[in-house]
Amino acid sequence: MTQRKMDLREVSDPHVLRAMEAVQRHLFVPEEYQADAYADHPLPIGYDQTISQPYMVALMTELLELKETDKVLEIGTGSGYQAAILSLLAGEVYTLERIPELAEAARQRLEELGYANVHVHLGDGYNGWPEHAPYDAIILTCAAEDIPPPLLDQLKDGGRLIAPVGASGWSQSLVLLRKEGPKFTRREIAGVVFVPLRRGTAGAHRHTDEWGGGNEL
């Protein structure tokens, strides 16, 4: 039987904690990893991608300070788990995935589970989704060496953006930006390791369980 106890450490926002409890993480991981679905570490989901550790999902979500009317952009849909959490806290969630197989699987999964306010799109996360901008909050679940300028442009005045920033490897930093008119305030949260943000959309992939990164503190 799947153990649904998660280590969320200092995360304290009751709305975030309720969302983490409500979303069944084992439904967002491959069957062979479901026994570990609630352990506090990332898991492979194929195509060299991972589902983030529960604590990291909760922390990044809490830092966005979401309101139920907010419009959120997510870069890196993956299995759809982070989008499902966001959907319980925000009004609309727009999520981009560059790998066709992951995008379609996430779209079907989220639809079947009833997350009607999540909109999945196959596209290049670097360029964001300008058709629905501006966004109250933007979250990157993959690491960029620098925050893509199109994402900064698509953030609403007063909006928040959270992202792992840095080259692939062990030197990334979780960064929280807040837009204040033409300027941004920047707060360094913690050292992290995420899979890299890649440009463009991917072609057909051979399924693999090899994976090159996690996202643990």
VENMOGI-V735173 format. One record per backbone hydrogen bond with DSSP energy under -1.0 kcal/mol. NH is the residue of the N-H (numbers start at 1). CO is the residue of the C=O. E is the energy in kcal/mol with one decimal. If there is no record, write none. Layout:
nh=NH co=CO e=E
nh=NH co=CO e=E
//
This chain:
nh=11 co=8 e=-2.3
nh=17 co=13 e=-2.4
nh=18 co=14 e=-2.2
nh=19 co=15 e=-2.0
nh=20 co=16 e=-2.5
nh=21 co=17 e=-1.8
nh=22 co=18 e=-2.0
nh=23 co=19 e=-2.0
nh=25 co=23 e=-1.1
nh=27 co=24 e=-1.6
nh=28 co=25 e=-2.2
nh=33 co=30 e=-2.2
nh=34 co=31 e=-1.3
nh=36 co=33 e=-1.5
nh=37 co=34 e=-1.5
nh=39 co=36 e=-1.7
nh=41 co=39 e=-2.0
nh=43 co=51 e=-1.5
nh=45 co=49 e=-2.2
nh=49 co=46 e=-1.6
nh=51 co=43 e=-2.7
nh=57 co=53 e=-2.0
nh=58 co=54 e=-2.6
nh=59 co=55 e=-2.8
nh=60 co=56 e=-2.6
nh=61 co=57 e=-2.1
nh=62 co=58 e=-2.6
nh=63 co=59 e=-2.2
nh=65 co=62 e=-1.5
nh=70 co=67 e=-2.0
nh=72 co=92 e=-2.7
nh=73 co=137 e=-2.3
nh=74 co=94 e=-3.1
nh=75 co=139 e=-2.8
nh=76 co=96 e=-2.8
nh=77 co=96 e=-1.2
nh=80 co=77 e=-2.2
nh=84 co=80 e=-2.0
nh=85 co=81 e=-2.0
nh=86 co=82 e=-2.5
nh=87 co=83 e=-2.2
nh=89 co=86 e=-1.7
nh=90 co=86 e=-1.8
nh=91 co=70 e=-2.0
nh=92 co=70 e=-1.7
nh=93 co=117 e=-2.8
nh=94 co=72 e=-3.2
nh=95 co=119 e=-2.8
nh=96 co=74 e=-2.5
nh=97 co=121 e=-2.1
nh=103 co=99 e=-2.5
nh=104 co=100 e=-2.5
nh=105 co=101 e=-2.1
nh=106 co=102 e=-2.7
nh=107 co=103 e=-2.4
nh=108 co=104 e=-2.4
nh=109 co=105 e=-2.5
nh=110 co=106 e=-2.9
nh=111 co=107 e=-2.1
nh=112 co=108 e=-2.6
nh=113 co=109 e=-2.0
nh=114 co=111 e=-1.0
nh=115 co=110 e=-2.6
nh=116 co=114 e=-1.8
nh=118 co=115 e=-1.4
nh=119 co=93 e=-2.9
nh=121 co=95 e=-2.3
nh=123 co=97 e=-1.5
nh=127 co=124 e=-1.2
nh=128 co=125 e=-1.1
nh=132 co=129 e=-1.6
nh=133 co=130 e=-1.2
nh=135 co=154 e=-2.7
nh=136 co=71 e=-1.9
nh=137 co=71 e=-1.5
nh=138 co=160 e=-2.1
nh=139 co=73 e=-2.6
nh=140 co=162 e=-2.3
nh=141 co=75 e=-2.6
nh=143 co=195 e=-2.8
nh=144 co=164 e=-1.8
nh=151 co=148 e=-1.2
nh=152 co=148 e=-1.3
nh=153 co=149 e=-2.1
nh=154 co=150 e=-1.3
nh=156 co=135 e=-3.2
nh=158 co=179 e=-2.1
nh=159 co=156 e=-2.8
nh=160 co=136 e=-1.9
nh=161 co=177 e=-2.5
nh=162 co=138 e=-2.3
nh=163 co=175 e=-2.2
nh=165 co=173 e=-2.8
nh=166 co=144 e=-2.4
nh=173 co=165 e=-2.5
nh=174 co=190 e=-3.5
nh=175 co=163 e=-3.1
nh=176 co=187 e=-2.7
nh=177 co=161 e=-3.3
nh=178 co=185 e=-2.0
nh=179 co=159 e=-2.5
nh=180 co=183 e=-3.3
nh=183 co=180 e=-1.7
nh=185 co=178 e=-2.5
nh=187 co=176 e=-2.4
nh=189 co=174 e=-3.4
nh=192 co=172 e=-1.5
nh=197 co=143 e=-3.2
nh=202 co=98 e=-3.0
//
